[in-house]
Amino acid sequence: MDFAFSDEQEMLRRSTREFLAKECSPKVVRKLMEGDGYDPALWKKIADLGWTALGIPEEYGGVGTFLDLVVVLEEAGRALLPGPFFSTMGLAVPVLIEAGTEAQKKEALGAIAGGSARATLAFTEPAGRWDASGVALAAKQAGGGWQLDGVKLFVPDAGAADYIAVAARTRGEGEEGITLFLVKGRPNGLTVKPLETLDMTRRWSEVRFDGVQLPAEAVMGTPDKAWPRLKRALEWATAALCAEMVGGVQKVLEISTEYVKTRQQFGKPIGIYQAVSHKLADMLVLSESGRSATYYAAWTVDADAPDRSLASSMAKAYVSDAYRKVAGDGIQVHGGIGFTWEHDMHLYFKRAKSSEVTLGDATYHRELVAQALDL
């Protein structure tokens, strides 16, 4: 059996890498870090390449499959691509596909595919949980529509989003009574406050809802019954995030390998010393194992396989630890220069730490794996 990507997908990988090397160099990444993290000109170029249409059904203007998107996300992770690409394509699009009404899909997915809109998902709250019990933002019916009150924390790229999918509680607790809403623009009472976080290559915000009034058609799917659809969307998002992460792991490994071949001590490349070479070997094992787990998770999601939930949690549990470990070892391999602001290694370590907790950390996903095994 052939488990490799198709020739077309490998061509997409090469073209993506070439584009990002030119348009998203470390210098560009640092410049965007100093600003608001979003460059409209870069987004337009990305849209012109068709990346914003990947994985979206053809009837809404999309092209390709989720696996095509995974290829691009992996390369984006290598380049530490700033901006709302992951939040739009990896978070909001799966929620729209799984839970959106036909009208919402035509409007929002069509705009995203065409490159004219960006979106995100507002899920986490002060509790910091990624399960159904973490949703507490209150939504109640009012005046023929709905009123939202509460706060969402660590919403990625909310400042650049034209649409925000919001998970709210309309009744009950746990998995019962969760409703999804699609918020367009900035209605009265909605405020977005940027947060200063460890990873400034990705912008996070506090989104506060103070009596935000939404029309009835803002509801995504059936009120009170959103969790099963939202859970499926989070499986898409988890596989997508893992793809980004393994791209970062691979780049750290490449940078470190090149460094130990050229950095000399006592007249010899430091890579010949076992203390260094064995560390690189361990980094390679983590990289390849994480890549395999991620590709399998992506395939299960794309094929809607029965074990998609298990596969996505297995990948996230492994890759979360692997990226943090490889990025930390990469800094150690570089010695003193690895700890400086001028070197790029700290950017990958910070992305690893933020990605580790996004969509649930390794401990959370190990618990999901254990539950799947009836343990």
C-alpha positions in Angstrom: 0.0 0.0 0.0 1.1 3.6 -0.8 0.9 5.8 2.3 2.7 8.7 0.7 1.2 12.0 -0.4 0.3 12.4 -4.0 2.5 14.0 -6.6 0.2 17.0 -6.6 0.4 17.3 -2.8 4.2 17.1 -2.9 4.2 19.9 -5.6 2.0 21.9 -3.2 4.5 21.4 -0.4 7.4 22.6 -2.6 5.6 25.7 -3.8 4.4 26.5 -0.3 7.9 26.2 1.1 9.3 28.4 -1.7 6.6 31.0 -1.1 7.1 31.2 2.6 10.9 31.3 2.3 10.4 34.4 0.2 7.4 36.1 1.8 7.7 34.9 5.5 11.4 35.0 6.4 12.4 35.3 10.0 12.8 39.0 9.5 9.2 39.3 8.4 8.0 37.2 11.3 9.8 39.5 13.8 8.4 42.6 12.1 4.8 41.2 12.4 5.5 40.2 16.0 6.3 43.9 16.7 3.0 45.0 15.1 -0.5 43.4 15.4 0.6 40.1 13.8 -1.6 40.6 10.7 -0.4 41.8 7.3 -3.3 42.3 4.8 -0.9 42.2 1.9 0.5 38.8 2.9 -3.0 37.5 3.5 -4.0 38.6 -0.1 -1.0 36.7 -1.5 -2.0 33.6 0.5 -5.6 33.9 -0.8 -4.4 34.3 -4.3 -2.5 31.0 -4.0 -5.8 29.3 -3.1 -4.7 28.4 0.5 -7.8 29.9 2.0 -10.0 27.6 -0.1 -8.3 24.3 0.9 -10.5 21.8 2.6 -13.7 23.8 2.0 -16.4 22.0 0.0 -16.6 23.0 -3.6 -20.2 24.2 -3.3 -18.9 27.0 -1.1 -16.0 28.0 -3.3 -13.4 25.6 -1.9 -10.9 23.3 -3.5 -8.9 20.3 -2.5 -9.2 18.2 0.7 -8.2 18.5 4.4 -5.0 16.6 3.6 -4.0 19.4 1.2 -4.6 21.9 4.0 -2.4 19.7 6.3 0.5 20.0 3.8 0.2 23.8 3.8 -0.1 24.0 7.6 3.0 21.9 8.1 5.0 24.3 6.0 3.4 27.2 7.8 4.6 25.7 11.1 8.1 25.5 9.7 8.0 29.2 8.9 6.2 30.3 12.0 3.6 32.0 9.8 2.0 34.8 11.8 -1.5 35.9 11.2 -5.0 34.3 11.2 -4.3 31.4 8.9 -4.6 28.6 11.5 -7.4 30.3 13.4 -9.4 30.7 10.2 -8.6 27.4 8.4 -7.9 25.2 11.3 -10.5 26.3 13.8 -13.3 28.3 12.3 -13.7 26.5 9.0 -14.2 23.0 10.7 -16.8 24.5 13.0 -18.6 26.1 10.1 -18.5 22.9 8.1 -19.7 20.7 11.0 -22.2 23.0 12.6 -23.1 25.9 10.3 -26.5 26.4 8.6 -26.6 26.4 4.9 -26.9 30.2 4.8 -23.9 30.6 7.2 -21.8 28.3 5.1 -22.6 30.1 1.9 -21.8 33.5 3.4 -18.9 32.8 5.7 -17.2 29.9 3.9 -17.6 31.6 0.6 -16.0 34.8 1.9 -13.1 32.8 3.5 -12.5 30.8 0.4 -12.4 34.0 -1.6 -9.9 35.5 0.7 -12.1 38.4 1.8 -12.8 37.2 5.3 -11.0 35.8 8.3 -12.5 33.9 11.2 -11.8 32.3 14.6 -13.3 30.2 17.4 -14.0 31.6 20.9 -14.0 28.6 23.2 -11.8 28.8 26.2 -12.7 30.8 29.3 -11.0 31.7 32.6 -11.2 28.0 33.6 -8.8 27.2 30.7 -10.6 24.0 29.9 -11.2 22.5 26.4 -14.0 20.2 27.3 -17.7 20.8 27.4 -17.6 21.7 31.1 -15.4 24.7 30.3 -18.2 26.5 28.5 -19.9 28.9 30.8 -20.5 32.0 28.8 -24.3 32.7 29.2 -26.7 33.0 26.2 -30.4 33.6 26.7 -33.3 34.3 24.3 -34.2 38.0 24.2 -36.4 40.0 21.8 -36.7 37.3 19.2 -32.9 36.7 19.2 -30.2 36.0 21.7 -28.2 37.9 24.3 -24.6 36.9 25.2 -22.9 37.8 28.5 -19.5 36.6 29.6 -15.8 36.5 28.6 -13.7 34.3 26.4 -9.9 34.2 26.9 -7.1 33.3 24.5 -9.1 33.7 21.4 -6.6 33.4 18.5 -6.4 36.3 16.1 -9.7 37.8 17.2 -8.5 41.3 16.3 -8.3 40.3 12.6 -11.5 38.1 12.5 -14.6 39.1 10.5 -16.5 36.1 12.0 -16.2 34.6 15.5 -17.8 31.3 16.2 -18.8 31.4 19.9 -19.5 28.4 22.2 -22.1 29.5 24.8 -24.2 27.8 27.4 -27.9 28.1 27.0 -28.9 25.6 29.7 -27.7 22.7 31.8 -24.2 21.7 32.4 -21.5 19.5 30.8 -22.3 18.4 27.3 -26.0 19.4 27.5 -27.1 22.9 26.7 -24.2 24.2 24.6 -25.1 26.4 21.6 -22.8 27.8 18.9 -23.3 31.3 17.6 -21.7 32.9 14.5 -20.9 36.5 15.3 -20.3 38.8 12.4 -18.3 42.0 12.7 -18.3 43.9 16.0 -21.9 44.2 17.4 -22.5 46.5 20.3 -21.2 45.2 23.6 -18.4 43.1 22.1 -14.9 44.2 22.9 -11.6 42.6 21.9 -8.6 43.2 24.1 -5.2 42.0 22.9 -3.2 39.9 25.4 0.5 39.8 26.0 1.5 36.2 25.8 4.6 34.1 25.5 4.2 33.4 21.8 3.9 36.8 20.0 4.0 35.1 16.5 0.3 34.3 17.2 -2.0 37.0 18.6 -4.4 36.1 21.4 -7.2 38.2 22.7 -9.8 38.5 25.5 -13.2 38.8 23.9 -15.9 40.2 26.3 -19.6 40.0 25.7 -21.6 42.6 27.6 -25.3 42.2 26.6 -24.4 41.4 23.0 -27.6 41.1 21.0 -27.6 38.5 18.1 -30.4 37.7 15.7 -32.0 34.3 15.7 -30.2 33.3 12.5 -26.9 33.6 14.3 -27.4 30.2 15.9 -25.3 27.5 14.3 -27.4 24.3 14.1 -29.8 23.4 16.8 -29.8 25.3 20.2 -28.6 23.3 23.1 -27.3 20.4 20.9 -24.0 21.8 19.6 -21.5 19.7 21.5 -21.4 16.6 19.2 -20.8 18.8 16.2 -18.3 21.0 18.0 -16.4 18.0 19.3 -16.0 16.8 15.7 -14.8 20.2 14.6 -12.2 20.2 17.4 -10.9 16.8 16.1 -10.3 18.6 12.7 -8.6 21.4 14.6 -6.4 19.1 16.6 -5.1 17.3 13.6 -4.5 20.7 11.9 -2.6 22.1 14.8 -0.4 18.9 15.0 0.5 19.4 11.4 1.7 22.9 12.2 3.6 21.6 15.2 5.5 18.8 13.3 6.5 21.5 10.8 8.1 23.4 13.6 9.8 20.3 15.0 11.3 19.5 11.6 12.7 23.0 11.2 14.3 23.0 14.6 15.9 19.7 13.8 17.3 21.0 10.5 18.6 24.2 12.1 20.3 22.2 14.9 21.8 19.6 12.5 23.3 22.3 10.3 24.7 24.1 13.3 26.5 21.1 14.8 28.1 20.4 11.5 29.6 23.8 11.2 30.3 24.8 14.9 33.7 23.7 15.9 35.3 23.0 19.2 38.9 21.8 19.7 39.2 21.9 16.0 36.4 19.5 15.3 32.6 19.9 14.5 30.7 19.5 17.8 28.4 17.0 16.0 31.0 14.3 16.3 30.6 14.2 20.1 28.1 11.6 21.3 26.6 14.0 23.9 25.5 16.1 20.9 24.9 13.5 18.2 22.8 11.3 20.4 20.6 14.3 21.3 20.1 15.0 17.6 19.2 11.3 17.1 16.6 11.6 19.8 15.2 14.7 18.2 14.9 12.9 14.9 13.0 10.0 16.5 10.6 12.4 18.1 10.1 14.3 14.8 9.4 11.2 12.7 7.2 9.6 15.3 5.2 12.8 15.7 4.9 13.2 11.9 3.5 9.6 11.6 1.0 10.1 14.3 -0.1 13.4 12.8 -0.5 12.1 9.3 -2.6 9.2 10.5 -4.8 11.6 12.5 -5.2 13.8 9.5 -6.2 10.8 7.4 -8.8 9.6 9.9 -10.4 13.0 10.0 -10.4 13.3 6.2 -11.8 9.8 5.8 -14.2 10.2 8.8 -12.8 6.9 10.2 -14.3 5.5 13.3 -11.1 6.1 15.3 -10.7 9.8 14.4 -11.2 11.0 17.9 -8.7 8.6 19.3 -6.2 9.3 16.6 -6.3 13.1 17.0 -5.9 12.8 20.8 -2.9 10.4 20.4 -1.3 12.7 17.9 -1.8 15.8 20.1 -0.5 14.0 23.3 2.6 12.9 21.5 3.4 16.0 19.4 2.8 18.4 22.4 5.6 16.7 24.3 7.8 16.2 21.2 7.7 19.8 20.1 8.5 21.2 23.5 11.3 18.7 24.0 12.9 19.2 20.6 12.7 23.0 20.8 14.3 22.9 24.2 17.1 20.5 23.0 17.6 22.7 20.0 18.4 25.6 22.3 20.8 23.5 24.3 22.6 22.3 21.2 23.2 25.9 20.1 24.8 26.7 23.5 24.9 30.4 24.5 23.8 31.7 21.2 20.6 29.7 21.4 19.5 31.8 24.4 19.8 35.1 22.7 17.0 37.2 21.3 18.8 37.5 17.9 18.6 33.7 17.3 15.4 32.2 16.1 15.4 29.2 18.4 13.4 30.9 21.1 10.6 31.7 18.7 10.1 28.0 18.0 10.3 27.2 21.7 7.6 29.8 22.5 5.4 28.5 19.6 5.9 25.0 21.0 4.7 26.1 24.5 1.7 27.9 23.2 0.7 25.1 20.9 1.2 22.6 23.7 -1.8 24.0 25.7 -3.9 25.0 22.7 -6.8 22.5 22.2 -5.7 20.7 25.3 -2.3 19.7 26.6 -0.8 16.2 26.6 -2.3 15.3 29.9 -5.8 16.2 28.8 -5.4 14.1 25.6 -3.9 11.2 27.4 -7.0 11.1 29.5 -9.2 11.1 26.4 -7.1 8.2 25.0 -7.5 6.3 28.3 -11.3 6.9 28.2 -11.3 5.5 24.6 -9.6 2.4 25.9 -12.2 2.1 28.7 -9.6 2.6 31.4 
